[in-house]
Amino acid sequence: MSLTARPFERFSRFPFWSQALITLGSVGILVVLWSACGLPPPPPRPAPPPLSAPRLELSGNFGAVFSLAFSPTSQWLAAGTGDKQIHLFDVSRNEVLRTMSGHLQIVKSLAFSPDGKILASGSLDKTIKLWDTSTGNEIRTLSGHIGGVTCVTFSPDGLTLASSSWDTSVILWDVHSGNPLQKLSGHTDKVNAVAFSPDGRLLASASDDGSVRLWDPQTGKLVRSLPEVNARVESLAFSPDGKFLASGASRNHQSKASHYGGIRVWDLEIMSAVSAFEKYRGNIHMLAFKPDGAVLAGAEWPSNPRGNSFVTFWDVNKQVVLDRFDVDRFGDLYAIAYSHDGRWLASGGLSGRIRLW
């Protein structure tokens, strides 16, 4: 008779297994027979954490986490924190490699260059700084906004940096010289987010004025203004294939309609929103596509001050909610970021915890 561990493994999953080890009934005899054949019971395996539990929590005591960005290799995670500094983590070692200081206010946005050699930071002190990731030294400071900088992002070729600001403008910068190339005007309220399309041919911007605008980054001309959503549009994310643009918005308290913005995914070929996503209403502060483009993650703020913050995951193709993680209790969730290999989703907020899911 040929014996394998397969039946034993199946048997060990039954809830009465631990009881069988100490009883003398037929079940106990069966255990003895299996053990007598030279197959000792396997060591107990720890139960895997539930899907909605973080796999890793990066240590530190830096105050609230306002921005996060993974390096192109997914090895490093940069965090802009309440101490007005940027901490660069080695994710595999769970340790801070270096800390970059120089901003006078919180760092609202972080972005790695495509080659990972430069880290850009945008701060409410109205400046943008470029950092050498190998040393942590500041390369240069970009000044030109007259309001706090809310978002920074590199073009796919790494030659241009786009920044948005509370001053209602978007500025395109030459990365090597630090000189401004274009100033894009047209929004009538704070601009909260900017994003380059994967091919670099479009630049999207989102504003408190309730609009999403598409620009030609070469000419600085407006290509299209997407229909207003009657809410503060706070975040943008292009799908990896460039076919869709996701926008996340939160409640506009100044609007008489008091709508929730929620999620809209725009088909850029027809310039129309995917209707199924419009049915979801929530306060969405940040969006991120998984690198395979199949999943869209959103940082959802509570609808009341004592509510919890969540990360919600949508299946882009089926247009349904896949999961919803309860991330922070009684604390706003400010930042999420997918690693480029798709292994991790990092989150951070008012609680100061940096969690990897």
C-alpha positions as CSV (number, residue, x, y, z in Angstrom):
1,M,0.0,0.0,0.0
2,S,1.4,3.3,-1.0
3,L,1.0,6.1,1.5
4,T,1.3,9.8,1.0
5,A,0.7,12.9,3.1
6,R,-2.2,14.0,1.0
7,P,-4.9,12.2,3.0
8,F,-3.3,13.3,6.3
9,E,-3.4,16.9,5.2
10,R,-7.1,16.6,4.3
11,F,-7.8,15.0,7.6
12,S,-6.0,17.6,9.6
13,R,-8.3,20.3,8.3
14,F,-11.3,18.9,10.2
15,P,-12.2,20.9,13.4
16,F,-12.1,17.7,15.6
17,W,-8.5,17.0,14.7
18,S,-7.1,18.3,18.0
19,Q,-9.7,16.3,19.9
20,A,-8.8,13.1,18.0
21,L,-5.3,13.2,19.3
22,I,-6.4,12.6,22.9
23,T,-9.4,10.3,22.4
24,L,-9.4,6.5,22.2
25,G,-12.2,6.1,19.7
26,S,-11.9,4.9,16.1
27,V,-10.6,8.3,15.1
28,G,-7.7,8.0,17.5
29,I,-6.8,4.6,16.1
30,L,-6.8,6.0,12.6
31,V,-4.3,8.6,13.8
32,V,-2.0,5.9,15.2
33,L,-2.1,4.0,12.0
34,W,-1.1,7.0,9.9
35,S,1.6,7.9,12.3
36,A,3.0,4.4,12.4
37,C,3.7,4.5,8.7
38,G,6.5,7.0,9.2
39,L,4.5,10.2,8.5
40,P,4.7,12.4,11.6
41,P,2.1,15.1,12.0
42,P,3.2,18.3,10.3
43,P,4.0,21.3,12.5
44,P,1.0,23.6,13.0
45,R,0.9,26.3,10.4
46,P,-0.1,29.8,11.5
47,A,-3.4,30.9,10.0
48,P,-2.8,33.4,7.2
49,P,-4.0,36.9,8.0
50,P,-7.4,37.8,6.4
51,L,-7.2,39.6,3.1
52,S,-8.2,42.9,4.8
53,A,-5.2,42.8,7.2
54,P,-2.0,44.5,6.4
55,R,0.9,42.2,5.5
56,L,3.5,44.7,6.8
57,E,3.7,47.8,8.8
58,L,6.7,50.1,8.4
59,S,8.0,51.3,11.7
60,G,8.6,54.9,12.6
61,N,7.2,57.8,14.6
62,F,7.0,60.6,12.1
63,G,3.5,62.0,12.6
64,A,0.8,61.8,10.0
65,V,1.6,60.4,6.5
66,F,0.6,62.8,3.7
67,S,2.2,61.2,0.6
68,L,3.7,57.9,-0.6
69,A,5.5,56.8,-3.7
70,F,7.3,53.5,-4.7
71,S,10.5,53.5,-6.6
72,P,10.4,51.9,-10.1
73,T,12.1,48.7,-8.7
74,S,9.5,48.6,-5.9
75,Q,12.3,48.2,-3.4
76,W,12.0,51.7,-1.9
77,L,9.0,53.5,-0.5
78,A,9.2,57.3,0.1
79,A,6.9,58.9,2.6
80,G,6.2,62.5,3.3
81,T,5.3,62.9,6.9
82,G,4.1,65.3,9.6
83,D,7.6,66.2,10.6
84,K,7.9,68.0,7.2
85,Q,10.5,65.5,6.1
86,I,10.8,62.7,3.5
87,H,11.7,59.2,4.7
88,L,13.0,56.6,2.3
89,F,12.3,53.1,3.4
90,D,13.9,49.8,2.2
91,V,10.7,47.8,2.2
92,S,12.4,44.4,2.4
93,R,14.4,45.4,5.5
94,N,11.7,47.6,7.0
95,E,14.2,50.3,7.8
96,V,14.7,53.9,6.9
97,L,17.6,54.3,4.4
98,R,17.8,58.1,4.5
99,T,15.8,61.1,5.5
100,M,15.5,64.3,3.4
101,S,14.9,67.6,5.1
102,G,14.4,71.1,3.7
103,H,10.7,71.7,3.3
104,L,9.0,74.2,5.6
105,Q,5.5,72.7,5.4
106,I,4.1,69.2,4.9
107,V,5.0,67.3,1.7
108,K,1.7,66.8,-0.1
109,S,3.1,64.7,-3.1
110,L,6.1,62.6,-4.1
111,A,7.1,61.1,-7.4
112,F,10.1,59.1,-8.5
113,S,11.6,59.7,-11.9
114,P,11.3,56.7,-14.3
115,D,14.9,55.7,-13.7
116,G,14.5,56.1,-10.0
117,K,17.5,58.4,-9.7
118,I,15.4,61.5,-8.7
119,L,12.7,62.0,-6.2
120,A,10.4,65.0,-6.6
121,S,8.5,66.5,-3.6
122,G,5.8,69.1,-3.6
123,S,5.0,70.9,-0.4
124,L,2.5,73.4,1.0
125,D,5.5,75.7,1.4
126,K,4.9,76.5,-2.3
127,T,8.1,74.8,-3.5
128,I,9.1,71.7,-5.3
129,K,12.4,69.9,-4.5
130,L,14.4,67.4,-6.5
131,W,16.4,64.9,-4.5
132,D,19.2,62.5,-5.5
133,T,17.9,59.2,-4.3
134,S,21.3,57.6,-4.0
135,T,22.6,60.2,-1.5
136,G,19.5,62.0,-0.2
137,N,21.0,65.3,-1.2
138,E,18.9,68.1,-2.7
139,I,19.5,68.7,-6.3
140,R,17.6,71.9,-6.7
141,T,14.4,73.8,-5.6
142,L,11.8,74.8,-8.1
143,S,9.9,78.0,-7.2
144,G,7.1,79.5,-9.2
145,H,3.8,78.7,-7.5
146,I,2.2,81.3,-5.2
147,G,0.1,78.6,-3.4
148,G,0.8,75.3,-1.8
149,V,1.9,72.5,-4.2
150,T,-0.6,69.7,-4.2
151,C,0.8,67.2,-6.7
152,V,3.9,66.4,-8.7
153,T,4.4,63.8,-11.5
154,F,7.1,63.0,-14.0
155,S,6.5,62.5,-17.7
156,P,7.2,59.0,-19.0
157,D,10.5,60.0,-20.5
158,G,11.6,61.7,-17.2
159,L,12.4,65.0,-18.9
160,T,9.4,67.0,-17.7
161,L,7.8,67.4,-14.3
162,A,4.3,68.7,-13.8
163,S,3.0,70.3,-10.7
164,S,-0.4,71.5,-9.5
165,S,-1.1,74.1,-6.9
166,W,-3.7,75.8,-4.7
167,D,-3.0,78.9,-6.9
168,T,-5.2,77.3,-9.6
169,S,-2.3,76.7,-12.0
170,V,-0.3,73.8,-13.4
171,I,3.3,74.3,-14.3
172,L,5.5,72.1,-16.5
173,W,9.2,72.1,-15.6
174,D,12.4,71.1,-17.3
175,V,13.9,68.5,-15.0
176,H,17.5,69.1,-15.9
177,S,17.6,72.9,-15.8
178,G,14.7,73.4,-13.3
179,N,13.2,76.1,-15.6
180,P,9.5,76.4,-16.1
181,L,8.4,75.4,-19.6
182,Q,4.6,76.1,-19.5
183,K,2.1,77.5,-17.1
184,L,-1.4,76.0,-17.7
185,S,-4.2,78.3,-16.6
186,G,-8.0,77.8,-16.8
187,H,-9.1,76.2,-13.5
188,T,-11.0,78.6,-11.3
189,D,-10.2,76.9,-8.0
190,K,-7.5,74.8,-6.3
191,V,-5.9,72.2,-8.6
192,N,-5.5,69.0,-6.5
193,A,-3.9,66.5,-8.9
194,V,-2.1,66.1,-12.2
195,A,-1.2,62.9,-14.2
196,F,0.6,62.1,-17.4
197,S,-0.9,59.5,-19.7
198,P,1.4,56.5,-20.2
199,D,2.5,57.7,-23.7
200,G,3.1,61.2,-22.4
201,R,0.8,62.8,-25.0
202,L,-1.8,64.0,-22.5
203,L,-1.7,65.7,-19.1
204,A,-4.8,65.6,-16.9
205,S,-5.6,68.0,-14.1
206,A,-8.3,67.9,-11.4
207,S,-9.7,70.8,-9.4
208,D,-12.0,71.9,-6.7
209,D,-13.9,73.7,-9.4
210,G,-15.4,70.3,-10.2
211,S,-13.7,69.8,-13.6
212,V,-11.1,67.5,-15.1
213,R,-9.1,69.0,-17.9
214,L,-6.9,67.4,-20.5
215,W,-3.9,69.3,-21.9
216,D,-1.3,68.9,-24.6
217,P,2.0,69.0,-22.6
218,Q,4.0,70.0,-25.7
219,T,1.9,73.1,-26.5
220,G,0.2,73.8,-23.2
221,K,-3.1,74.0,-25.0
222,L,-6.4,72.7,-23.6
223,V,-7.5,69.5,-25.4
224,R,-10.7,68.8,-23.6
225,S,-12.6,69.7,-20.5
226,L,-14.6,66.7,-19.2
227,P,-18.1,67.2,-17.9
228,E,-18.3,68.8,-14.5
229,V,-19.0,66.4,-11.6
230,N,-20.4,69.0,-9.1
231,A,-17.8,68.0,-6.5
232,R,-14.2,68.6,-5.6
233,V,-12.1,66.4,-7.9
234,E,-9.1,65.4,-5.7
235,S,-7.3,62.6,-7.6
236,L,-6.5,61.2,-11.0
237,A,-5.0,58.0,-12.3
238,F,-4.5,56.8,-15.9
239,S,-4.9,53.1,-16.6
240,P,-1.6,51.5,-17.6
241,D,-2.8,51.0,-21.2
242,G,-3.8,54.7,-21.4
243,K,-7.4,53.9,-22.4
244,F,-9.0,55.1,-19.3
245,L,-8.7,58.0,-16.8
246,A,-10.1,57.6,-13.3
247,S,-11.1,60.6,-11.3
248,G,-12.0,60.6,-7.6
249,A,-14.0,63.4,-5.9
250,S,-15.4,64.2,-2.6
251,R,-18.4,66.1,-1.4
252,N,-18.6,69.8,-2.4
253,H,-20.0,71.4,0.7
254,Q,-20.4,74.8,-1.1
255,S,-22.6,73.2,-3.8
256,K,-26.3,73.6,-3.4
257,A,-26.8,70.1,-4.7
258,S,-24.3,68.7,-2.1
259,H,-23.4,65.7,-4.3
260,Y,-20.8,63.2,-3.6
261,G,-18.3,62.9,-6.4
262,G,-17.3,59.3,-5.9
263,I,-15.5,57.5,-8.8
264,R,-15.7,58.1,-12.5
265,V,-13.7,56.2,-15.1
266,W,-13.5,58.1,-18.4
267,D,-13.1,56.2,-21.7
268,L,-10.7,58.5,-23.4
269,E,-11.6,57.3,-26.9
270,I,-15.2,58.5,-26.6
271,M,-14.6,61.0,-23.8
272,S,-17.4,59.6,-21.8
273,A,-17.7,58.3,-18.2
274,V,-18.3,54.6,-17.6
275,S,-21.8,54.8,-16.1
276,A,-21.5,51.9,-13.6
277,F,-18.9,53.7,-11.6
278,E,-21.0,56.8,-11.4
279,K,-23.4,54.9,-9.1
280,Y,-20.8,54.7,-6.4
281,R,-20.9,57.8,-4.1
282,G,-18.2,58.4,-1.5
283,N,-15.5,60.8,-0.5
284,I,-12.5,59.6,-2.6
285,H,-9.2,61.3,-1.8
286,M,-6.8,59.2,-3.8
287,L,-6.8,56.7,-6.6
288,A,-4.3,54.2,-7.9
289,F,-4.5,51.6,-10.7
290,K,-2.9,48.2,-10.1
291,P,0.0,47.8,-12.6
292,D,-2.0,45.1,-14.5
293,G,-4.8,47.6,-15.0
294,A,-7.5,45.2,-13.7
295,V,-8.0,46.8,-10.3
296,L,-8.6,50.3,-9.2
297,A,-8.0,51.2,-5.6
298,G,-9.4,54.3,-3.9
299,A,-8.7,56.0,-0.5
300,E,-12.1,56.7,0.9
301,W,-12.7,59.2,3.6
302,P,-15.4,58.9,6.2
303,S,-18.7,60.8,5.5
304,N,-18.6,62.0,9.2
305,P,-15.8,63.1,11.5
306,R,-16.0,59.9,13.6
307,G,-16.1,57.4,10.8
308,N,-13.5,55.1,9.5
309,S,-11.3,55.4,6.4
310,F,-11.2,52.6,3.8
311,V,-9.4,51.4,0.8
312,T,-11.9,50.2,-1.7
313,F,-11.0,48.0,-4.7
314,W,-12.9,47.9,-8.0
315,D,-12.7,45.4,-10.7
316,V,-12.3,47.6,-13.8
317,N,-13.7,45.2,-16.3
318,K,-16.7,43.9,-14.4
319,Q,-17.2,47.3,-12.7
320,V,-17.9,45.8,-9.3
321,V,-16.4,46.3,-5.8
322,L,-14.0,43.5,-5.0
323,D,-13.1,44.4,-1.5
324,R,-13.0,47.1,1.1
325,F,-10.3,47.4,3.8
326,D,-11.0,49.1,7.0
327,V,-7.7,51.0,7.2
328,D,-7.8,53.6,9.9
329,R,-10.3,54.1,12.7
330,F,-11.2,57.7,13.3
331,G,-8.5,59.0,11.0
332,D,-8.3,60.4,7.5
333,L,-6.5,58.4,4.9
334,Y,-4.2,60.7,2.9
335,A,-2.2,58.5,0.6
336,I,-2.1,55.2,-1.2
337,A,0.4,53.8,-3.7
338,Y,0.8,50.6,-5.7
339,S,4.3,49.1,-6.0
340,H,5.3,48.7,-9.7
341,D,5.5,45.0,-9.4
342,G,1.9,44.9,-8.1
343,R,2.8,43.1,-4.9
344,W,2.1,45.9,-2.4
345,L,-0.5,48.6,-1.9
346,A,0.8,51.1,0.7
347,S,-1.4,53.4,2.7
348,G,-0.9,56.2,5.1
349,G,-2.8,58.9,6.9
350,L,-3.6,60.8,10.1
351,S,-2.8,57.8,12.3
352,G,0.9,57.9,11.2
353,R,1.0,54.2,10.3
354,I,2.4,53.1,7.0
355,R,0.8,49.8,6.1
356,L,1.4,47.5,3.2
357,W,-1.5,45.4,2.0
